[in-house]
């Protein structure tokens, strides 16, 4: 699912769609009104986002309401945080080593 999510959010317009529907449900028409593209193009973007598990769709009569699924981004977030955790650990180790050198008088100023 991480691969699908990465591909889905690689397109800037899809990221903007996610921002629009992060806190509120919107119809595809309401979403399309924020862009200078056709409604079918927005529908295609929404389909990609839904297939990646990033968007939920709810039917209300003949309308479809779209909302971002924060939990859909959870796996992607965990994947990306894995990179940071390793880097932060290395930074912590370097800072602690520098602190030990300084407390032992190992740093000289010129």
Rosetta constraint file for C-alpha pairs under 8 A:
AtomPair CA 1 CA 5 HARMONIC 6.22 0.50
AtomPair CA 1 CA 52 HARMONIC 6.54 0.50
AtomPair CA 1 CA 53 HARMONIC 7.85 0.50
AtomPair CA 1 CA 75 HARMONIC 7.71 0.50
AtomPair CA 2 CA 6 HARMONIC 6.07 0.50
AtomPair CA 2 CA 75 HARMONIC 6.47 0.50
AtomPair CA 2 CA 76 HARMONIC 5.35 0.50
AtomPair CA 2 CA 79 HARMONIC 7.69 0.50
AtomPair CA 3 CA 7 HARMONIC 6.17 0.50
AtomPair CA 4 CA 8 HARMONIC 6.01 0.50
AtomPair CA 4 CA 51 HARMONIC 7.78 0.50
AtomPair CA 4 CA 52 HARMONIC 5.07 0.50
AtomPair CA 5 CA 9 HARMONIC 6.18 0.50
AtomPair CA 5 CA 49 HARMONIC 7.56 0.50
AtomPair CA 5 CA 52 HARMONIC 5.14 0.50
AtomPair CA 5 CA 53 HARMONIC 7.44 0.50
AtomPair CA 5 CA 54 HARMONIC 7.12 0.50
AtomPair CA 5 CA 73 HARMONIC 7.47 0.50
AtomPair CA 5 CA 76 HARMONIC 6.93 0.50
AtomPair CA 6 CA 10 HARMONIC 5.98 0.50
AtomPair CA 6 CA 76 HARMONIC 7.56 0.50
AtomPair CA 7 CA 11 HARMONIC 7.49 0.50
AtomPair CA 8 CA 14 HARMONIC 6.86 0.50
AtomPair CA 8 CA 48 HARMONIC 6.17 0.50
AtomPair CA 8 CA 49 HARMONIC 5.81 0.50
AtomPair CA 8 CA 52 HARMONIC 6.73 0.50
AtomPair CA 9 CA 14 HARMONIC 5.83 0.50
AtomPair CA 9 CA 15 HARMONIC 5.47 0.50
AtomPair CA 9 CA 49 HARMONIC 7.90 0.50
AtomPair CA 10 CA 14 HARMONIC 7.75 0.50
AtomPair CA 10 CA 15 HARMONIC 7.72 0.50
AtomPair CA 11 CA 15 HARMONIC 6.70 0.50
AtomPair CA 12 CA 16 HARMONIC 6.37 0.50
AtomPair CA 13 CA 17 HARMONIC 6.21 0.50
AtomPair CA 14 CA 18 HARMONIC 6.24 0.50
AtomPair CA 14 CA 45 HARMONIC 6.21 0.50
AtomPair CA 14 CA 46 HARMONIC 7.68 0.50
AtomPair CA 14 CA 49 HARMONIC 7.34 0.50
AtomPair CA 15 CA 19 HARMONIC 6.40 0.50
AtomPair CA 16 CA 20 HARMONIC 6.30 0.50
AtomPair CA 17 CA 21 HARMONIC 6.37 0.50
AtomPair CA 17 CA 31 HARMONIC 7.04 0.50
AtomPair CA 18 CA 22 HARMONIC 5.73 0.50
AtomPair CA 18 CA 55 HARMONIC 7.82 0.50
AtomPair CA 18 CA 67 HARMONIC 7.93 0.50
AtomPair CA 18 CA 68 HARMONIC 5.81 0.50
AtomPair CA 20 CA 24 HARMONIC 7.56 0.50
AtomPair CA 20 CA 31 HARMONIC 7.36 0.50
AtomPair CA 21 CA 25 HARMONIC 5.74 0.50
AtomPair CA 21 CA 26 HARMONIC 6.40 0.50
AtomPair CA 21 CA 66 HARMONIC 6.86 0.50
AtomPair CA 21 CA 67 HARMONIC 4.97 0.50
AtomPair CA 21 CA 68 HARMONIC 5.44 0.50
AtomPair CA 22 CA 67 HARMONIC 6.31 0.50
AtomPair CA 22 CA 68 HARMONIC 4.89 0.50
AtomPair CA 22 CA 69 HARMONIC 7.62 0.50
AtomPair CA 22 CA 70 HARMONIC 7.82 0.50
AtomPair CA 23 CA 67 HARMONIC 7.48 0.50
AtomPair CA 23 CA 68 HARMONIC 7.57 0.50
AtomPair CA 24 CA 67 HARMONIC 6.25 0.50
AtomPair CA 25 CA 65 HARMONIC 5.65 0.50
AtomPair CA 25 CA 66 HARMONIC 5.19 0.50
AtomPair CA 25 CA 67 HARMONIC 4.68 0.50
AtomPair CA 26 CA 30 HARMONIC 5.93 0.50
AtomPair CA 26 CA 31 HARMONIC 6.36 0.50
AtomPair CA 26 CA 65 HARMONIC 5.24 0.50
AtomPair CA 26 CA 66 HARMONIC 5.36 0.50
AtomPair CA 26 CA 67 HARMONIC 6.78 0.50
AtomPair CA 27 CA 31 HARMONIC 6.26 0.50
AtomPair CA 27 CA 63 HARMONIC 6.92 0.50
AtomPair CA 27 CA 64 HARMONIC 5.80 0.50
AtomPair CA 27 CA 65 HARMONIC 4.64 0.50
AtomPair CA 27 CA 66 HARMONIC 6.05 0.50
AtomPair CA 28 CA 32 HARMONIC 5.92 0.50
AtomPair CA 28 CA 39 HARMONIC 7.12 0.50
AtomPair CA 28 CA 42 HARMONIC 6.86 0.50
AtomPair CA 28 CA 43 HARMONIC 6.48 0.50
AtomPair CA 28 CA 46 HARMONIC 7.98 0.50
AtomPair CA 28 CA 64 HARMONIC 7.21 0.50
AtomPair CA 28 CA 65 HARMONIC 7.18 0.50
AtomPair CA 28 CA 66 HARMONIC 7.23 0.50
AtomPair CA 29 CA 33 HARMONIC 6.20 0.50
AtomPair CA 29 CA 39 HARMONIC 6.56 0.50
AtomPair CA 30 CA 34 HARMONIC 7.27 0.50
AtomPair CA 31 CA 35 HARMONIC 7.52 0.50
AtomPair CA 31 CA 42 HARMONIC 7.51 0.50
AtomPair CA 32 CA 36 HARMONIC 7.63 0.50
AtomPair CA 32 CA 37 HARMONIC 7.09 0.50
AtomPair CA 32 CA 38 HARMONIC 7.07 0.50
AtomPair CA 32 CA 39 HARMONIC 5.64 0.50
AtomPair CA 32 CA 42 HARMONIC 5.94 0.50
AtomPair CA 37 CA 41 HARMONIC 6.43 0.50
AtomPair CA 37 CA 42 HARMONIC 7.22 0.50
AtomPair CA 38 CA 42 HARMONIC 6.57 0.50
AtomPair CA 39 CA 43 HARMONIC 6.10 0.50
AtomPair CA 40 CA 44 HARMONIC 6.18 0.50
AtomPair CA 41 CA 45 HARMONIC 6.38 0.50
AtomPair CA 42 CA 46 HARMONIC 6.15 0.50
AtomPair CA 43 CA 47 HARMONIC 6.14 0.50
AtomPair CA 44 CA 48 HARMONIC 6.37 0.50
AtomPair CA 45 CA 49 HARMONIC 6.30 0.50
AtomPair CA 46 CA 50 HARMONIC 6.01 0.50
AtomPair CA 46 CA 55 HARMONIC 7.41 0.50
AtomPair CA 47 CA 51 HARMONIC 6.00 0.50
AtomPair CA 48 CA 52 HARMONIC 6.27 0.50
AtomPair CA 49 CA 53 HARMONIC 6.42 0.50
AtomPair CA 49 CA 54 HARMONIC 5.27 0.50
AtomPair CA 49 CA 55 HARMONIC 5.62 0.50
AtomPair CA 50 CA 54 HARMONIC 5.58 0.50
AtomPair CA 50 CA 55 HARMONIC 4.60 0.50
AtomPair CA 50 CA 56 HARMONIC 6.22 0.50
AtomPair CA 50 CA 57 HARMONIC 7.59 0.50
AtomPair CA 52 CA 72 HARMONIC 7.81 0.50
AtomPair CA 53 CA 69 HARMONIC 7.23 0.50
AtomPair CA 53 CA 72 HARMONIC 5.22 0.50
AtomPair CA 54 CA 68 HARMONIC 5.90 0.50
AtomPair CA 54 CA 69 HARMONIC 5.08 0.50
AtomPair CA 54 CA 70 HARMONIC 7.09 0.50
AtomPair CA 54 CA 71 HARMONIC 7.80 0.50
AtomPair CA 54 CA 72 HARMONIC 4.71 0.50
AtomPair CA 54 CA 73 HARMONIC 6.36 0.50
AtomPair CA 55 CA 66 HARMONIC 6.52 0.50
AtomPair CA 55 CA 67 HARMONIC 5.56 0.50
AtomPair CA 55 CA 68 HARMONIC 4.41 0.50
AtomPair CA 55 CA 69 HARMONIC 5.08 0.50
AtomPair CA 55 CA 72 HARMONIC 7.54 0.50
AtomPair CA 56 CA 66 HARMONIC 5.73 0.50
AtomPair CA 56 CA 67 HARMONIC 5.40 0.50
AtomPair CA 56 CA 68 HARMONIC 6.27 0.50
AtomPair CA 56 CA 69 HARMONIC 6.19 0.50
AtomPair CA 57 CA 64 HARMONIC 6.30 0.50
AtomPair CA 57 CA 65 HARMONIC 5.57 0.50
AtomPair CA 57 CA 66 HARMONIC 4.76 0.50
AtomPair CA 57 CA 67 HARMONIC 6.71 0.50
AtomPair CA 58 CA 64 HARMONIC 5.59 0.50
AtomPair CA 58 CA 65 HARMONIC 5.08 0.50
AtomPair CA 58 CA 66 HARMONIC 6.55 0.50
AtomPair CA 59 CA 63 HARMONIC 5.79 0.50
AtomPair CA 59 CA 64 HARMONIC 4.54 0.50
AtomPair CA 59 CA 65 HARMONIC 6.17 0.50
AtomPair CA 60 CA 64 HARMONIC 6.15 0.50
AtomPair CA 60 CA 65 HARMONIC 7.21 0.50
AtomPair CA 69 CA 73 HARMONIC 7.15 0.50
AtomPair CA 70 CA 74 HARMONIC 6.72 0.50
AtomPair CA 71 CA 75 HARMONIC 7.81 0.50
AtomPair CA 72 CA 76 HARMONIC 7.90 0.50
AtomPair CA 73 CA 77 HARMONIC 5.97 0.50
AtomPair CA 74 CA 78 HARMONIC 6.14 0.50
AtomPair CA 75 CA 79 HARMONIC 6.20 0.50
AtomPair CA 76 CA 80 HARMONIC 6.26 0.50
AtomPair CA 77 CA 81 HARMONIC 5.95 0.50
AtomPair CA 78 CA 82 HARMONIC 6.23 0.50
AtomPair CA 79 CA 83 HARMONIC 7.40 0.50
AtomPair CA 80 CA 84 HARMONIC 7.04 0.50
AtomPair CA 81 CA 85 HARMONIC 6.08 0.50
AtomPair CA 82 CA 86 HARMONIC 6.60 0.50
AtomPair CA 83 CA 87 HARMONIC 6.51 0.50
AtomPair CA 84 CA 88 HARMONIC 5.83 0.50
AtomPair CA 85 CA 89 HARMONIC 6.07 0.50
AtomPair CA 86 CA 90 HARMONIC 6.37 0.50
AtomPair CA 87 CA 91 HARMONIC 6.21 0.50
AtomPair CA 88 CA 92 HARMONIC 6.06 0.50
AtomPair CA 89 CA 93 HARMONIC 6.18 0.50
AtomPair CA 90 CA 94 HARMONIC 6.21 0.50
AtomPair CA 91 CA 95 HARMONIC 6.11 0.50
AtomPair CA 92 CA 96 HARMONIC 6.08 0.50
AtomPair CA 93 CA 97 HARMONIC 6.13 0.50
AtomPair CA 94 CA 98 HARMONIC 6.15 0.50
AtomPair CA 95 CA 99 HARMONIC 6.12 0.50
AtomPair CA 96 CA 100 HARMONIC 6.19 0.50
AtomPair CA 97 CA 101 HARMONIC 6.29 0.50
AtomPair CA 98 CA 102 HARMONIC 6.18 0.50
AtomPair CA 99 CA 103 HARMONIC 6.11 0.50
AtomPair CA 100 CA 104 HARMONIC 6.13 0.50
AtomPair CA 101 CA 105 HARMONIC 6.30 0.50
AtomPair CA 101 CA 106 HARMONIC 4.84 0.50
AtomPair CA 101 CA 107 HARMONIC 6.33 0.50
AtomPair CA 102 CA 106 HARMONIC 5.55 0.50
AtomPair CA 102 CA 107 HARMONIC 5.45 0.50
